Amino acid sequence: MEFEGLAISVSSDVYEPAEDSFLLAKHAKVLKGRILEVGCGSGIVSLVNAKANPTNEALGADINPEAIRCAAANAKNNKIPNIKFMES
């Protein structure tokens, strides 16, 4: 899927972004500083913020290790360096 100029891939074991994710991403886009996304899934909210604000430090956390792999791959594929993901 594509959102805000990002190519987002989602595996079958990861929450697929829906209306709630898109709404959060839209509003998170304007936040500045250090950003934490809890329950990041595909990482869409963190990715949108980090892309829009290259000086931000974004961190996405999820209990699902597959979500962390998926989100990290989305960051790499979209060439977004100012973001990290961790299992938590």
C-alpha positions, 0 to 999 in steps of 0.5 A: 500500500502507499500512504503519504508517499511511503510504500508500506508492506504488511505481512499477514501476522501484522496489524494492517493499517486502517482508518485509525492508523491513517488518522494518527499518522496524519496528526503525528506528522506535525509533531517535533522532537522525540516520538514514541509509537506504542503498538507500531505494527507496520510502523506507519505512524512513526514512518510518516513522522520521521519522513516529514521531520528528518531531525526528529528521533522516532521509536516504534515499539511492539510486542510482536517480533514480526511487526518489528521486522516489518516496520524496520523493513518499511523504514529501510525500503523508504530510506528513513534513517531517523527511526528505530524499532524495538520489541517491547 
